[in-house]
Amino acid sequence: MTSQTHISDSQDGALAGASLIADHVKRLPAKPGVYRMINAKNDVLYVGKAKSLKARVSSYAKAGGHSNRIMRMISETATMEFVVTATETEALLLEANLIKQLKPRYNVILRDDKSFPFILVAEDHEAPQILKHRGAQKRKGVYYGPFASAGAVNRTLNTLQKAFLLRSCSDSVYEGRTRPCLLHQIKRCSAPCVGLVSEDHYRELVDEAKTFLSGENAKIQRMLSGQMEQASADLDFERAASLRDRIRALSYIQGTQDINPGGVSEADVFAIHSEGGQSCVQVFFFRGGQNWGNHAYFPKHDKEDETAAILDAFIAQFYDSRDPPKLILVSQTPPQAALLSEALSLKTERKITITEPRRGEKRELVKAAVMNARESLSRKMAESASQQKSLRQLADILGLEAPPERIEVYDNSHIQGANAVGAMIVAGPEGFVKNQYRKFNIKTESLAPGDDFGMMREVITRRFARLMKDENAERPDLVIIDGGKGQLSVVLDALKEIGVDPEAEGVAIIGVAKGRRETESGAKRIDRTMGASGEQIVMPGREPFTLPPRDPGLFVLQRLRDEAHRFAIGAHRAKRKKAIAANPLDAISGIGAKRKRALLNHFGSAKEIARAKPQDLQAVEGVSAALAQKIYDHFHGP
């Protein structure tokens, strides 16, 4: 049970800094809780937890003994908020949650909070499906992971399909099949959709896959080897060859794991390396006795923070939205390891152990993680230095007062206007900021097919109209448009219409055209006069110009534009794929999976259903006269 103490504005307004904190201490209880230090702009500066709020907060009211960073934080504090909790463990969990939500300036912050992919064996269907899964684990089934990257999941899934022949298609595709798909032809699916494998046999394949993913690899391989030998003895060479291929696939999965420790079945390994005021935390994932990859994080923190304290805060935030394994190995024991272990055990309702191994196989795993953290930080610092140098050169070329801190690049992608998507990527001193990329589904129905100008107008209008409403949103220093004079003119007009003055906002806007010119509709055409590698840069108030082929600034612009192009094309392809996979029957209310399958089995395809008369539709089991009329009206109009 928690309670919150609110401090009135009138009381805070008369005091600030250490005086305000000392005033709050008079009324604070000696109980566990969480405190927030807030500045005059209502921005949260720091979130902390305490075993005793009174004792912890009183330390900030003392005159000396603070670092420069803490002194700045205290001086900026204009108000404070408190939450009293029943235990220190609850306070620790709440602190991690608030830090992730509020991202206070003076806290250690886990910046890269991507959702790790899992392998899901979905069991909400008569024929379980194996697929990649991200996000909330709401679907019924068994989840295996996390994997460090989507690539690792895709490679494993590809091989699991060969080994266990499980379906990967969606339920809607499964229901609509009347004959085996290509995956069955290339021996990667047993085709349960059309009954080429019995329900019992398919369930056996599912159980074998789950057993393998749980780490009992040797058991499965021994079983398959025995079946292969028996099939060979029975002169059933086709089945023996199929089993041989499945065994090879399983061997591949195990062979592609980097380190498979025999004594560690399930664990996460955290290792930290700090240098030059920056840190890298490497996280390795071990599940089922196999290494399922690793991921590098670069948490935001102050230069004065100790590495053990950084690791402490990092682990708390890392598991705020994830379930931890039973064993967590660390390169340094966090100051609050016992409390953190207790909090995670409380959250998961099972014992969680955090330990710094001193010898043996587990110590070797941690040493490997530390080496990876050191190498990753070295590469990150080198890339950062190179990126900052490139941005300085770009600023000189474009005549900017300072290197841009935030660059936004815009591009469109479509095929003759179909499945049109706008895209925005973001870059800064540390490279691409992928968690801030945005896609825009083009909504203006009056646009002519292929009207790039109209698409760009809509994207810019929607982006900056929303930006101006949010005072706390980050503003770009530089906006790059994929296009020439025409595109740039459209963007400037769109901003003027919504009352945005780029110069007043401190936003530089340029267009970059890759050896091409624009037609009146905005479509791009190759401009042979500019040469094969010409890059024309267009800026307001300046004549268009090009850069020498080996100019470092040109390289930066090319990288930015190519990344925007890649992201836009990817978004367009995903939208097009979704449209292709859509079944027109899905849009008709009253038709579930069972009726849809009955209709498709009866008529053979959605195209034939669209041609059918109401009385023909009514002949299908489960389709009433009213529903038959509704289906007919859907395709032909009422």
N, C-alpha and C positions, 0 to 999 in steps of 0.2 A: 504494500500500500504506500503510495507516495503522495506528498502534498507540496504545493508551490507557494512561495512567499513572494508577493509582488510589492515592489517599492514605488511609492507614488512619485510622479514627475516633479511635484513641488518640492519634495524633500531632496531629490537628486539635483535639481536645478541650482540650488544654492551651494553645492559642494562638488568637488571633482578630485580625481587623483587619490593620493594617500588619505586625504581628509575624508573623502566620501567612503573609502573602504573602512577606515577606522570607525566611522559612524555606523556602518552596517554591522560591524563586529559586535557592537553592544546588544544587538537584537538577535544574533544568530545562535542556534542551539548547538550543543556539542554532540551532534548526531551525524551519521553518514549522509552524503548528498552530493549534488553537482552544482557548481556555480558557473555563471557566465559573466564575463566582463565586457561591457558594451560602450562604444564611443558616442560622441555627440551626434553623429549621423545615424545612430541606431544600428551600426554594423557590429557584429559580435567579434571581439578581439581575441578572446580566449575562452575555452571550455575546460574546466578542470573538475576532478572528483576528489573527495576527501573522506577520510574515516571520521573526522570531526570537522564540520564546516567552520566552527568558531576558531579552532586552532589553526586550520590551514589558511583561512582568509586573513587572519590577524597577521600572518607573516608578511603580507603585502603592505601592511600599514607601517611597518618598521622603516626607519629612515635609511639604514645602510644595509650592506651585505647582498645587494642585488647586482646582476650583470646589467650592461647597458641596454640590452634588449628588454629585460624585465622592467627597468626604470622607464623606458619609453612606453611600455604597455600600461604601467600604472598611471603615468601622466596623462594618457589618452582616455582613461576610464572615466565615463560620465555617469554611468549607472550600472547596477548589477542585478542579476536575477538568480534565484536559488530554487532547487528542487531537493526536498528532504526524502531520503529513501530508507527502507527498513534495514538494509545491510550495505556494507561496503561493496559486496559483489554486485548488487543491483546498481549501485552508483557507477561501477566500472562499465557495465553493459550500457547504461544510459549515456555515459560520457562518450563511448565509441560511436553510438548512434547519432548523437548531436554533432560530433566533429565531422562525420560524413555528410550530414545534412547541411550544416552551416559553413563548413570550411573556414574556420577562423584563421586570421592572419598569423597569429603567434603559436599555433599548434603544429605538431608534426602531422602532415596530411598525406594520406594515401591517394595520390592523384590518379593513377591508372586503375580504375575499378571495373575492369571489363568482366563480363559474365563468362565464366569458363564453360566450354562445351562438355557435354556428357554423351555417352551412348545410352539410348533408352530402348529397352525391350518392352514395347507398349502392349499391354495385355487387356485392353478394353475392347477387343474384337475377337471373333472366333478364330482368326488366323493372326497371331501376334506379329507385329511389325518391328523391324530394327531400324533405328534412325538416329541422326544427330539431334541433340536437344540443347537449347540455351534457355535461361530464364527460370521462372517459378516452376517447381516440380509438382504440378497439379494433375497431370495426366496419370491414369492408373498404369502401373508397370514397375519395372526394376531399372534403376539408374546406376550407371557405372562411370566413375570419374572422380574428380575432374581431370580432363586432358589439358595440357598446356596450350594447345593450339588447335584450330579447326583442321589444319593440315594433318595433324596426328590422328584426329578422329576419322577424317576422310580416308586416310590410308588403311586404318584398322577396319573401318566399315567395308571398304572395298574387298579386303581379304576375308573378313568374316562372311561376306556373301558367298565367296567361293567355297569356304569351308563348311558352312552350315545351310546354305541355300535358303535363307530366310527372305521374305519379301521386304522391300523398302518402299513400295508405292503407297500413296495415300489411300485412305478408305474409299474416297469417291472414285478414284481410278480403279481400285480393286473391284468395287461393286459393278463398274461398267464393262469389265472385261468379258469377252465371249470366246476368246482364244488366247493362248499363251503370248506373252510379250517377248521382246528381244532378249531380256535378261535370262529367261528360261532357255532360249536358243543357245546362249553362250555359257550355259551351265553356272548361272549365278543366282537362280531362284528355282524352287521346286514347283512353282505354279499352283499354289493352293486355290487361286482365284477360279480356276476351271476344273478343279478336282483331280489334277494329275498326281496328287499325293494325298493319302488318307489323312483324316484329322488326327488320328493317333500317331501316325508316323511324323506328321509335321510338329506335333507337340513334343515328340522325342528330339527333333532337331532343335527346337527352342530350348529345351532343358539342357542339351549339350552345349549350346552357345552360352547359356547362363552359367553353367559349370565352368566353362573355359574362362569367361570374363571374371569369375570369382577367384581365379588363381589356380584352379586344379587342372593345369595344363597337361601334366604327365598322365593323369587318369584318362583324359579324353584321347590323347594320342595312343595310349596302350589299347584302348577299346577299339579305335579305328584301325590300328595295325592288326588286331586280332580278326576284325571283320574282313579286312583286305586279304589276309592269309586264307581265311575260310572261303571267301569268294573265289580266290585263285584255285584252291583245292577242288572246289565244285565246278571248275572250268567256266565260271561266270566272269570272264575277263573284262567285260564292259563295266560291271560293277566294281571289280578290283581296280580298274584304272580310275574310276570316279573317286573311290576311296583314297587312292594314292594321291590324286590332285588335292583332295581335302587335307590330307596330312601335310603335303608341301605348303599349303596355304597357312596352316597353323604354325609350321616351322618358321615361315616368313615373319609372322607377327612377333614371335618370340625373338627372332634374330634382329629385328629392327629396333628393339628396345636397347637403349644405350647401356644401362647398368641394371642388372636384375639381381638384387641382393637376396641371398637365400634366407637370411635371418630377419628380414623386414618385410612383413606381409602388407601392412597398411600404415602409412606414415606420410606426413608433410615435413619437409626439411627447409628451415629458414636460415640463411646466411647473409651477413651484412658486411660491407666494406665501405669505409668512408675515406675521402681524400679531398682536400681543397674546399671544404665546406659543403661537399655533395656526398650523397650516399646511394648505394645500390643494394637492394635486397633481392636475393635470388630465392625463388620458391620452387622446390622439386616435389613432384607428386608420385607416390608409390602406392599402387593398388594391386591386390592380388599377386604380390610378389614381383610385380613388373614396374619398371620406370615408365610412367605415362607423360614424361616431358617436364619442362621447367619454364618459368617465366620470370623476367627481370622487371623490377619496380624501382622507380627513382622518387622516393617520397620527398615532399617539400618540408624543410625543417630549417631551424636556425643553425648558423655555423658553430655555435657554442654547445649544441646538444650532444650528449654522450651517445655512443653507438648503441649501448645496451638499452638506454631510454627510448631511442628511436625505434629499436626492434620491439620493445614493449608496446608502444603506441601502435605500431604497424600491425602486429598480430591481433590486437584487440579490434581494430577496424577491419582487418582482413576477414575475420570470422563473424562480423556483425550480420552479414546476410548469407553466410555459408555454414554448412555443417562440418565441423573438424573431424579428422580421424582420431582413433584412440591414442595415437602416439604423435607428438610434435617434437622434432629434433631441432635444436638451435645451436648457432655458432657461439653465442654468448647468452648466459642466463639473464633473462629480463629481471629488472629490480622487483617486479610484482609477479613473478612466475607462479607462486603459490596461489595468489589471489586470482590470477588469470585462469589458471587450471580449474579452480573452484567455480569460476563464473561460466566457463565453457561446459563444465560437467553439469552445472545447473541448467544451462540452456538445452543441452542435448539429452539430459537424463541418463547419462552413462559416464563412466570415469574417463577423463582426458588427462594424459600425462605430458608435461612439458619438461624436457631434459636436455642437458648439454653433455653428449657422450664424451668420454675421456679416452676410450680405447676400442679396438676391434673394428668390425665391419661398419657399425653406425658412425664411428668417428671418421672413417674413410669417406663415407657419404657426405658428411658435413664439410670435410676438407675440400672435396670436389665442388661443393656448392660455393664455398668461400672463393675458390679459384675462379669460378664462373662469375661471381659478383665483382671481383677485382677486374677481370677482363672486360666485363660489360660496362663498368664505370669508366674504364680507360677509353673504350670506344666512344662512349657517350660524351665524355669531355672533349675528345678530339673532334667529334662531329659537331658539337656545340660551338667550339672555337672556329671551325671552318664555316659553319652557318652564319655566325655573327660577322665574320669577315666578309662573307658574300653579301649579307644585308647592308653592310656599310658601303660596299661597292655599288649595290643597287641604288641606295639612297643618293650617292654622288651622281649616278647616271640620270636619275629622275629629278634631281634638284630638290630633294627632301631635306628638311632641317636636321633630321636625325634618322637613324635606321628604324624601319617600321617594327613595332612590337607585335602587331597583329595584322596579318594579310588575309584577305578574303578573295577567293577566285571563283568566278561564276561561269558556267557553261550549260548548254542544253543538249539533249539527245532525243532523237525520234527517227522514225522511218516514214517519210512523206506525211508527217503530222500525227501518225498513229503512236499511241503509248508514249506521248511526250512527257519528258521529265526534265526539270531544271535541277542543277546541282551546285552546291557551295562547299568548297573545302577551305580549311583554315590552316595557316602556317605562322610560325613565330621564331624567335631566337633559338629554340630547341628543336626546330623541324616541324613536321606536320602534326597537327593536333586532331587526331582522327575522331576522338569522342565528341568533337564539335562540328563535324561534317553534317550537312543537312540536304535532304531531298525535297523537291517541290513537285507535286503532281499538278500539271497544268490544268486549270479548271475553266478558263475562258472558252466557252463553246463557240463564240463567234469568230475565232481565229481561223484564217485560211490554212489549209495543210502546208506545212513547211514554213510558216511565218515565224522565223527566228526572232525578228524584232519584237513581235507581240509577246512571244514567250519570255524574252528577257525583260520586257517591261513588267509583266506580271510577277516574275520572280523578284526583281529589285523592289517593286512596290510592296509586295507582301513582307519581304525581309526587313526593309527599313521602316515601314509603318509599325511593325511589331517592335523593332529596336527602339524607336522613339518613345514608345509607351513604357518601356522598362528602363528606369533610371540607373539600375544597377548592372544592366547588361554591358558587356565589353564592346566598345566601339572599335571598328577597324581603323588603322592608320593608312592602309593602302588597299584599294579595291581594284582587282584586275579582271577585265572582261575579255572573254575569248571572242575577239572580233575587231573590226576596224572602226572607221569614222562613223558609219551608220549605227553600229551597236552602241558606241560611246554616246552618240547624240541621243539615242532613245533612252539610255540610262539617265543622262543628265536631265532630260525632259521629265522622266518619271519621278525623279527626286524632287524636282521643282514643283510638280503637281501636288505632292504630299507635304510640301513645306519644309523640305530638307535642303539646307545650304551646305554643300560639302566643304567649302572653304571655311565657313564659320565652325563647322564641326571638326575641322582638322583632318579631313579625309581626302587623300589624293586618289584620283580615279584615272586609270589608264586602260587602253585597249591594246591587245596583242594579236596581230594577224599573222598567221604562218604562211607566207608566200601566196596570199590569195586576196581577192577583192570581193566585195559584196554586191549582190543584185539589189534591186529596189525592195524586194521582199525580205532581204536579210540573208538569203541563201549564199553560201560560200562557193567561189569558183577560183580555180588556180590562176594566179596572175604570173604569166611567164616573164614579165618585165622585171620581176623582183628576184629572179633566180631560184634555183631549187631549194636553197636553205634560207631564203630571206625571211627575216622576222621584223615586221613593221610595228613600231610602237607609236600609238596615238595618244596625245595628251591635250587637255583643254588649253588653249592659248599658245600652243607650239605646233610647228609644222611636223608632220609625221617623219620619223627617222628610223634608221636601221643601225644595228650594232655589228661590229666585225664578228666573223664566225667563231673566233676563239675567245671572245670577251667573257670574263667571269660573270658579269651581270646578265649576259644573254643566257648563260647556262642556268642561272637561278630562275629566270623567267620561263625557260623551256621546261624545267622540272615542275614548276608550279602549274603551268598550263597543261602539261601532260598528265599530272595527277588529277586535275579537275576533269580532264577528258576521260581518264580511266574510270573515275568515280561516276560520272554522268552516264557513260556507256553501261557500266555495271547495273546502275539503277534502272536504266531503260530495259536492259535484257531481263532483269528480274520481273519487271512489270509486264513485259511481253510474254514471258514464260507463264506467269500467273493467268494472263488472259487466255493463252492457248489451252492451258489445262482446265479452265473453267468449263463446266457442263451447263448448258442452258437450262436444264431441269432444276439446277440448284437455286435458280431465281424464282421458282414457283412454290408458294407456300402450300403446305399440305403434302408435299412429296419428300419423304424421308429416304433413307438408304434402301429399305426393303422394297418400297414401291418403285424407286428409280431402277433398281436391279431387275424387277419384274418387267418394267416397260422396255428396258434395253434388251433383256433376253427375248422378249416377244417380237420387237421390231428390228433389233440388230444394231441400231445407231440412233443418236439424237436427230439426225437428219431425217430418218424415216418416221420418227415420232412426230416431227414437225409437219410432215406431209399427211399424216393420218387424220381421218374424220372422227368426230366425237363418238360415233357408234363403234368405230374400230378400237378406239382407246378404251371404251367401256368394257370391251371384251377381255381386258387384262385383269387378272385377279387383284382385288383390292382397290380398283379404280371405279368410283361411283359415277353416276351420270353427271352430277354437279362438278366433280373433279375433272372428268373428261372434258367438259365444256370449258373449265378454267384453263386446262392445258392447251386446248385448241385456240382459245382467245389469246393466250400468251404469245403464240406464234403468228396468229393471223389478225389479231385485233378483235375487240368485241363487236 
